[in-house]
Amino acid sequence: MTKARLLRLSVVLVSIFMILLIIVYWDNVGTAHFYLHTSFSRPHSPGAIPGITAGEDWEALPDVDEFLAKLLSSSLKQNSSIPRKTEQLLVQGSSKPVVSNLEENVRGYDWSMHNDRNSLDQEKLQIDRRRMLREFCANSSFTFPTKERSFDDIPNYELNHLIVDDRHGIIYCYVPKVACTNWKRVMIVLSESLLDQGVPYQNPLDIPREHVHNTSTHLTFNKFWRRYGKFSRHLMKIKLKKYTKFLFVRDPFVRLISAFRSKFELENEEFYQRFAIPMLKLYSNHTNLPTSVSEAFRAGLKVSFSDFIQYLLDPRTEKMAPFNEHWRQVYRLCHPCQIDYDFIGKLETLDEDAAYLLQLLKVDRLLRFPPSYRNRTASSWEDNWFAKIPLAWRQQLYKLYEADFVLYGYPKPENLLKG
């Protein structure tokens, strides 16, 4: 009897310890704001516990998920009176920043307010974009790699583009070359994940570019395993159900042109060493290449757009390593058939989409989306850029990025794919 009592006591103590451990871990990343509801959140019935929605969604959750949801909701109730510094003032756009980065000098800022543009029916636009995405994900006749796998099948390292803001209940999947620098800045301001002399940034444009792309700045899904261990997937699923999830996309071929211009037409030491040197050797038959990008540029040795396309189509490329994020397909970055996104923005309608999204998130009084870059890589340029690319290569390239065209409603570039 004594041993049985000791065993039961041990089980109780271990359970209490685990619960306390979860609470301590969660407090480190802002549990107090875990279930802040945005305008996308499902309404809860009168008297319901905030964060716990009655009905099918929660009945379907495993016991562990339900336990964690209830535990975290009670923590929200206890901490709901915590003040938020970022919710005190509407952050006005500052004067033009000092732009020291060469890429930003080349691209330039567009400081116009675009008041002359016709307003779009944003609500209908979002319904159409989301419906199209869901229909093609459900269409068994339309296939592409990784489409059929479940969320649990996605390895942690492929979840590194999902940035989480626990303060406002937001998840953003960033896509390089689609205004991701400024959206990351917005996420930093909202989550207060970066301080300037001990005070959280309030104006997105005040955040230096080098800090924006530092991986330690953001809480992303792939970091959950280190923080929560075996509970990480359960917590991800709860957040995916309750948080507002958004991404921004762009015409796939135009995004490739933008990536090429940014990484190979400007001096970039990292991309020269990792990508330009192998491309120049493989596709331009260069040997004894300069050791630095500045020397290579002075000697007139640059990767051509043709070299870049050959590299993308070369089957050896993916065998060596996955595509770099700047030209990796959006469906591989953001997993749109495994994650039900609430908002799909497009770079082509960035100003209108960004303003509408901030309103829906109820953060438009806290900040404004930074002025967008002048879009010097326009859709009308495709004909010129692809003029010297063989027809067979263009057709192969379309097949490589077809899912991104179809899922996000971009028309097939027939003029580039017919002889």
Contacts in CASP RR format, 6 or more apart in sequence:
PFRMAT RR
TARGET T0000
AUTHOR 0000-0000-0000
METHOD contacts of the structure
MODEL  1
MTKARLLRLSVVLVSIFMILLIIVYWDNVGTAHFYLHTSFSRPHSPGAIP
GITAGEDWEALPDVDEFLAKLLSSSLKQNSSIPRKTEQLLVQGSSKPVVS
NLEENVRGYDWSMHNDRNSLDQEKLQIDRRRMLREFCANSSFTFPTKERS
FDDIPNYELNHLIVDDRHGIIYCYVPKVACTNWKRVMIVLSESLLDQGVP
YQNPLDIPREHVHNTSTHLTFNKFWRRYGKFSRHLMKIKLKKYTKFLFVR
DPFVRLISAFRSKFELENEEFYQRFAIPMLKLYSNHTNLPTSVSEAFRAG
LKVSFSDFIQYLLDPRTEKMAPFNEHWRQVYRLCHPCQIDYDFIGKLETL
DEDAAYLLQLLKVDRLLRFPPSYRNRTASSWEDNWFAKIPLAWRQQLYKL
YEADFVLYGYPKPENLLKG
19 71 0 8 1.000
22 68 0 8 1.000
22 71 0 8 1.000
22 228 0 8 1.000
22 231 0 8 1.000
23 31 0 8 1.000
23 71 0 8 1.000
23 75 0 8 1.000
25 227 0 8 1.000
25 228 0 8 1.000
26 34 0 8 1.000
26 72 0 8 1.000
26 75 0 8 1.000
27 75 0 8 1.000
28 227 0 8 1.000
29 166 0 8 1.000
29 219 0 8 1.000
29 227 0 8 1.000
30 166 0 8 1.000
30 167 0 8 1.000
31 72 0 8 1.000
31 75 0 8 1.000
31 76 0 8 1.000
31 79 0 8 1.000
31 166 0 8 1.000
32 75 0 8 1.000
32 76 0 8 1.000
32 79 0 8 1.000
32 80 0 8 1.000
32 82 0 8 1.000
33 76 0 8 1.000
33 166 0 8 1.000
33 167 0 8 1.000
33 168 0 8 1.000
33 169 0 8 1.000
34 51 0 8 1.000
34 72 0 8 1.000
34 73 0 8 1.000
34 75 0 8 1.000
34 76 0 8 1.000
34 166 0 8 1.000
34 169 0 8 1.000
35 50 0 8 1.000
35 51 0 8 1.000
35 72 0 8 1.000
35 73 0 8 1.000
35 76 0 8 1.000
35 169 0 8 1.000
35 242 0 8 1.000
36 167 0 8 1.000
36 168 0 8 1.000
36 169 0 8 1.000
37 50 0 8 1.000
37 51 0 8 1.000
37 242 0 8 1.000
38 168 0 8 1.000
38 169 0 8 1.000
38 170 0 8 1.000
38 243 0 8 1.000
38 244 0 8 1.000
38 360 0 8 1.000
38 361 0 8 1.000
38 362 0 8 1.000
39 360 0 8 1.000
39 361 0 8 1.000
39 362 0 8 1.000
40 244 0 8 1.000
40 342 0 8 1.000
40 343 0 8 1.000
40 360 0 8 1.000
41 242 0 8 1.000
41 244 0 8 1.000
42 53 0 8 1.000
42 57 0 8 1.000
44 50 0 8 1.000
44 51 0 8 1.000
44 52 0 8 1.000
44 53 0 8 1.000
44 54 0 8 1.000
45 54 0 8 1.000
48 54 0 8 1.000
49 70 0 8 1.000
49 73 0 8 1.000
49 74 0 8 1.000
49 77 0 8 1.000
50 73 0 8 1.000
50 76 0 8 1.000
50 77 0 8 1.000
51 69 0 8 1.000
51 73 0 8 1.000
51 76 0 8 1.000
51 242 0 8 1.000
52 58 0 8 1.000
52 69 0 8 1.000
52 70 0 8 1.000
52 73 0 8 1.000
57 241 0 8 1.000
58 66 0 8 1.000
58 69 0 8 1.000
61 69 0 8 1.000
61 237 0 8 1.000
61 238 0 8 1.000
62 234 0 8 1.000
64 231 0 8 1.000
64 234 0 8 1.000
65 234 0 8 1.000
65 237 0 8 1.000
65 238 0 8 1.000
68 231 0 8 1.000
68 234 0 8 1.000
68 235 0 8 1.000
68 238 0 8 1.000
69 238 0 8 1.000
72 238 0 8 1.000
84 167 0 8 1.000
85 192 0 8 1.000
85 199 0 8 1.000
85 200 0 8 1.000
86 167 0 8 1.000
86 189 0 8 1.000
86 190 0 8 1.000
86 192 0 8 1.000
86 200 0 8 1.000
86 202 0 8 1.000
86 366 0 8 1.000
87 365 0 8 1.000
87 366 0 8 1.000
89 202 0 8 1.000
89 366 0 8 1.000
90 365 0 8 1.000
90 366 0 8 1.000
90 367 0 8 1.000
91 189 0 8 1.000
91 202 0 8 1.000
91 203 0 8 1.000
91 366 0 8 1.000
91 367 0 8 1.000
91 368 0 8 1.000
92 203 0 8 1.000
92 368 0 8 1.000
93 203 0 8 1.000
93 205 0 8 1.000
93 368 0 8 1.000
93 370 0 8 1.000
94 203 0 8 1.000
94 205 0 8 1.000
94 206 0 8 1.000
96 109 0 8 1.000
96 111 0 8 1.000
97 205 0 8 1.000
97 206 0 8 1.000
99 105 0 8 1.000
99 108 0 8 1.000
99 109 0 8 1.000
101 209 0 8 1.000
102 266 0 8 1.000
102 267 0 8 1.000
103 262 0 8 1.000
103 266 0 8 1.000
104 209 0 8 1.000
104 373 0 8 1.000
106 266 0 8 1.000
107 373 0 8 1.000
107 374 0 8 1.000
107 376 0 8 1.000
108 373 0 8 1.000
108 374 0 8 1.000
109 371 0 8 1.000
109 373 0 8 1.000
109 374 0 8 1.000
110 371 0 8 1.000
110 372 0 8 1.000
110 373 0 8 1.000
110 374 0 8 1.000
110 375 0 8 1.000
111 371 0 8 1.000
112 371 0 8 1.000
114 351 0 8 1.000
117 351 0 8 1.000
117 352 0 8 1.000
119 352 0 8 1.000
120 349 0 8 1.000
120 352 0 8 1.000
122 352 0 8 1.000
122 353 0 8 1.000
122 356 0 8 1.000
125 349 0 8 1.000
126 343 0 8 1.000
126 344 0 8 1.000
129 344 0 8 1.000
129 345 0 8 1.000
129 408 0 8 1.000
129 409 0 8 1.000
130 341 0 8 1.000
130 342 0 8 1.000
130 344 0 8 1.000
132 407 0 8 1.000
132 408 0 8 1.000
132 409 0 8 1.000
133 336 0 8 1.000
133 341 0 8 1.000
133 344 0 8 1.000
133 407 0 8 1.000
133 408 0 8 1.000
134 340 0 8 1.000
136 142 0 8 1.000
136 406 0 8 1.000
136 407 0 8 1.000
137 147 0 8 1.000
137 336 0 8 1.000
137 337 0 8 1.000
137 407 0 8 1.000
142 406 0 8 1.000
144 331 0 8 1.000
144 402 0 8 1.000
144 403 0 8 1.000
145 332 0 8 1.000
146 154 0 8 1.000
146 331 0 8 1.000
146 332 0 8 1.000
146 335 0 8 1.000
147 331 0 8 1.000
147 337 0 8 1.000
147 403 0 8 1.000
149 338 0 8 1.000
150 338 0 8 1.000
151 236 0 8 1.000
151 237 0 8 1.000
151 240 0 8 1.000
151 335 0 8 1.000
151 338 0 8 1.000
151 339 0 8 1.000
152 233 0 8 1.000
154 335 0 8 1.000
154 338 0 8 1.000
156 221 0 8 1.000
156 222 0 8 1.000
156 224 0 8 1.000
156 225 0 8 1.000
156 232 0 8 1.000
157 222 0 8 1.000
158 222 0 8 1.000
158 332 0 8 1.000
158 335 0 8 1.000
159 220 0 8 1.000
159 221 0 8 1.000
159 222 0 8 1.000
159 236 0 8 1.000
160 215 0 8 1.000
160 220 0 8 1.000
160 221 0 8 1.000
160 222 0 8 1.000
161 173 0 8 1.000
161 174 0 8 1.000
161 175 0 8 1.000
161 220 0 8 1.000
161 325 0 8 1.000
161 333 0 8 1.000
161 334 0 8 1.000
162 171 0 8 1.000
162 172 0 8 1.000
162 173 0 8 1.000
162 220 0 8 1.000
162 221 0 8 1.000
162 222 0 8 1.000
162 334 0 8 1.000
162 339 0 8 1.000
163 171 0 8 1.000
163 172 0 8 1.000
163 173 0 8 1.000
163 174 0 8 1.000
163 184 0 8 1.000
163 187 0 8 1.000
163 218 0 8 1.000
163 219 0 8 1.000
163 220 0 8 1.000
164 170 0 8 1.000
164 171 0 8 1.000
164 191 0 8 1.000
164 219 0 8 1.000
164 220 0 8 1.000
164 221 0 8 1.000
164 239 0 8 1.000
164 243 0 8 1.000
165 171 0 8 1.000
165 172 0 8 1.000
165 187 0 8 1.000
165 190 0 8 1.000
165 191 0 8 1.000
165 219 0 8 1.000
166 191 0 8 1.000
166 219 0 8 1.000
167 190 0 8 1.000
167 191 0 8 1.000
167 192 0 8 1.000
168 190 0 8 1.000
168 191 0 8 1.000
168 361 0 8 1.000
168 362 0 8 1.000
168 363 0 8 1.000
169 239 0 8 1.000
169 242 0 8 1.000
169 243 0 8 1.000
169 244 0 8 1.000
170 187 0 8 1.000
170 190 0 8 1.000
170 243 0 8 1.000
170 244 0 8 1.000
170 245 0 8 1.000
170 246 0 8 1.000
170 361 0 8 1.000
171 239 0 8 1.000
171 240 0 8 1.000
171 243 0 8 1.000
171 244 0 8 1.000
171 245 0 8 1.000
171 246 0 8 1.000
172 183 0 8 1.000
172 187 0 8 1.000
172 245 0 8 1.000
172 246 0 8 1.000
172 247 0 8 1.000
173 245 0 8 1.000
173 246 0 8 1.000
173 247 0 8 1.000
173 333 0 8 1.000
173 334 0 8 1.000
173 339 0 8 1.000
173 341 0 8 1.000
174 180 0 8 1.000
174 183 0 8 1.000
174 184 0 8 1.000
174 247 0 8 1.000
174 333 0 8 1.000
175 247 0 8 1.000
175 248 0 8 1.000
175 249 0 8 1.000
175 250 0 8 1.000
175 255 0 8 1.000
175 330 0 8 1.000
175 333 0 8 1.000
175 334 0 8 1.000
176 259 0 8 1.000
176 325 0 8 1.000
176 326 0 8 1.000
177 250 0 8 1.000
177 255 0 8 1.000
177 258 0 8 1.000
177 259 0 8 1.000
177 262 0 8 1.000
177 326 0 8 1.000
178 248 0 8 1.000
178 249 0 8 1.000
178 250 0 8 1.000
178 255 0 8 1.000
178 347 0 8 1.000
179 248 0 8 1.000
179 347 0 8 1.000
179 350 0 8 1.000
179 354 0 8 1.000
179 372 0 8 1.000
179 373 0 8 1.000
180 248 0 8 1.000
181 209 0 8 1.000
181 212 0 8 1.000
181 213 0 8 1.000
182 204 0 8 1.000
182 369 0 8 1.000
182 370 0 8 1.000
182 372 0 8 1.000
183 248 0 8 1.000
184 212 0 8 1.000
184 213 0 8 1.000
184 217 0 8 1.000
184 218 0 8 1.000
185 204 0 8 1.000
185 205 0 8 1.000
185 207 0 8 1.000
185 212 0 8 1.000
185 370 0 8 1.000
186 204 0 8 1.000
186 367 0 8 1.000
186 369 0 8 1.000
186 370 0 8 1.000
187 193 0 8 1.000
187 218 0 8 1.000
188 194 0 8 1.000
188 201 0 8 1.000
188 204 0 8 1.000
188 207 0 8 1.000
188 211 0 8 1.000
188 212 0 8 1.000
188 217 0 8 1.000
188 218 0 8 1.000
189 200 0 8 1.000
189 201 0 8 1.000
189 202 0 8 1.000
189 203 0 8 1.000
189 204 0 8 1.000
189 207 0 8 1.000
189 366 0 8 1.000
189 367 0 8 1.000
190 363 0 8 1.000
190 366 0 8 1.000
190 367 0 8 1.000
191 218 0 8 1.000
191 219 0 8 1.000
192 200 0 8 1.000
193 217 0 8 1.000
193 218 0 8 1.000
193 219 0 8 1.000
194 200 0 8 1.000
194 201 0 8 1.000
194 207 0 8 1.000
194 211 0 8 1.000
194 217 0 8 1.000
195 201 0 8 1.000
196 206 0 8 1.000
201 207 0 8 1.000
202 367 0 8 1.000
203 367 0 8 1.000
204 367 0 8 1.000
204 369 0 8 1.000
204 370 0 8 1.000
205 370 0 8 1.000
211 217 0 8 1.000
221 236 0 8 1.000
224 232 0 8 1.000
224 233 0 8 1.000
224 235 0 8 1.000
224 236 0 8 1.000
225 232 0 8 1.000
228 235 0 8 1.000
240 339 0 8 1.000
240 340 0 8 1.000
244 342 0 8 1.000
244 343 0 8 1.000
244 360 0 8 1.000
244 361 0 8 1.000
245 339 0 8 1.000
245 340 0 8 1.000
245 341 0 8 1.000
245 342 0 8 1.000
245 343 0 8 1.000
246 341 0 8 1.000
246 342 0 8 1.000
246 343 0 8 1.000
246 344 0 8 1.000
246 345 0 8 1.000
246 357 0 8 1.000
247 330 0 8 1.000
247 334 0 8 1.000
247 336 0 8 1.000
247 341 0 8 1.000
247 343 0 8 1.000
247 344 0 8 1.000
247 345 0 8 1.000
248 344 0 8 1.000
248 345 0 8 1.000
248 346 0 8 1.000
248 347 0 8 1.000
248 350 0 8 1.000
248 353 0 8 1.000
249 330 0 8 1.000
249 344 0 8 1.000
249 345 0 8 1.000
249 346 0 8 1.000
249 347 0 8 1.000
249 404 0 8 1.000
249 408 0 8 1.000
250 258 0 8 1.000
250 346 0 8 1.000
250 347 0 8 1.000
250 348 0 8 1.000
251 348 0 8 1.000
251 379 0 8 1.000
251 410 0 8 1.000
252 329 0 8 1.000
252 330 0 8 1.000
252 401 0 8 1.000
252 404 0 8 1.000
252 405 0 8 1.000
252 410 0 8 1.000
253 382 0 8 1.000
253 386 0 8 1.000
253 397 0 8 1.000
253 401 0 8 1.000
253 413 0 8 1.000
253 416 0 8 1.000
254 377 0 8 1.000
254 378 0 8 1.000
254 379 0 8 1.000
254 381 0 8 1.000
254 382 0 8 1.000
255 327 0 8 1.000
256 308 0 8 1.000
256 312 0 8 1.000
256 327 0 8 1.000
256 397 0 8 1.000
256 401 0 8 1.000
257 305 0 8 1.000
257 377 0 8 1.000
257 381 0 8 1.000
257 382 0 8 1.000
257 385 0 8 1.000
258 377 0 8 1.000
259 326 0 8 1.000
259 327 0 8 1.000
260 303 0 8 1.000
260 305 0 8 1.000
260 308 0 8 1.000
261 377 0 8 1.000
262 268 0 8 1.000
262 326 0 8 1.000
263 271 0 8 1.000
263 275 0 8 1.000
263 326 0 8 1.000
264 271 0 8 1.000
264 275 0 8 1.000
264 276 0 8 1.000
264 302 0 8 1.000
264 303 0 8 1.000
264 308 0 8 1.000
265 302 0 8 1.000
267 293 0 8 1.000
267 294 0 8 1.000
267 297 0 8 1.000
268 293 0 8 1.000
269 292 0 8 1.000
269 293 0 8 1.000
272 292 0 8 1.000
272 293 0 8 1.000
272 296 0 8 1.000
273 293 0 8 1.000
275 303 0 8 1.000
275 311 0 8 1.000
275 324 0 8 1.000
276 293 0 8 1.000
276 296 0 8 1.000
276 302 0 8 1.000
276 303 0 8 1.000
277 289 0 8 1.000
278 311 0 8 1.000
279 303 0 8 1.000
279 307 0 8 1.000
279 308 0 8 1.000
279 310 0 8 1.000
279 311 0 8 1.000
280 286 0 8 1.000
280 289 0 8 1.000
280 301 0 8 1.000
280 303 0 8 1.000
280 307 0 8 1.000
281 287 0 8 1.000
281 289 0 8 1.000
282 310 0 8 1.000
282 311 0 8 1.000
282 314 0 8 1.000
283 306 0 8 1.000
283 307 0 8 1.000
283 310 0 8 1.000
283 311 0 8 1.000
284 303 0 8 1.000
284 304 0 8 1.000
284 307 0 8 1.000
286 301 0 8 1.000
289 296 0 8 1.000
289 301 0 8 1.000
290 296 0 8 1.000
290 299 0 8 1.000
290 301 0 8 1.000
296 302 0 8 1.000
305 385 0 8 1.000
305 388 0 8 1.000
305 389 0 8 1.000
306 388 0 8 1.000
306 389 0 8 1.000
309 389 0 8 1.000
309 393 0 8 1.000
309 397 0 8 1.000
310 393 0 8 1.000
311 317 0 8 1.000
312 323 0 8 1.000
312 327 0 8 1.000
312 397 0 8 1.000
312 400 0 8 1.000
313 393 0 8 1.000
313 396 0 8 1.000
313 397 0 8 1.000
313 400 0 8 1.000
317 323 0 8 1.000
322 328 0 8 1.000
322 332 0 8 1.000
323 329 0 8 1.000
323 332 0 8 1.000
325 333 0 8 1.000
329 400 0 8 1.000
329 401 0 8 1.000
329 403 0 8 1.000
329 404 0 8 1.000
330 336 0 8 1.000
330 404 0 8 1.000
330 407 0 8 1.000
330 408 0 8 1.000
331 337 0 8 1.000
331 403 0 8 1.000
331 404 0 8 1.000
331 407 0 8 1.000
334 341 0 8 1.000
336 407 0 8 1.000
343 357 0 8 1.000
343 360 0 8 1.000
344 408 0 8 1.000
345 353 0 8 1.000
345 357 0 8 1.000
346 353 0 8 1.000
346 408 0 8 1.000
347 375 0 8 1.000
348 379 0 8 1.000
350 372 0 8 1.000
351 369 0 8 1.000
351 372 0 8 1.000
354 369 0 8 1.000
355 364 0 8 1.000
355 369 0 8 1.000
358 364 0 8 1.000
358 367 0 8 1.000
358 368 0 8 1.000
358 369 0 8 1.000
382 413 0 8 1.000
382 416 0 8 1.000
383 415 0 8 1.000
383 416 0 8 1.000
386 394 0 8 1.000
386 416 0 8 1.000
389 397 0 8 1.000
391 417 0 8 1.000
391 418 0 8 1.000
391 419 0 8 1.000
394 416 0 8 1.000
394 417 0 8 1.000
395 417 0 8 1.000
398 405 0 8 1.000
398 412 0 8 1.000
398 413 0 8 1.000
398 416 0 8 1.000
398 417 0 8 1.000
404 410 0 8 1.000
405 411 0 8 1.000
405 412 0 8 1.000
END
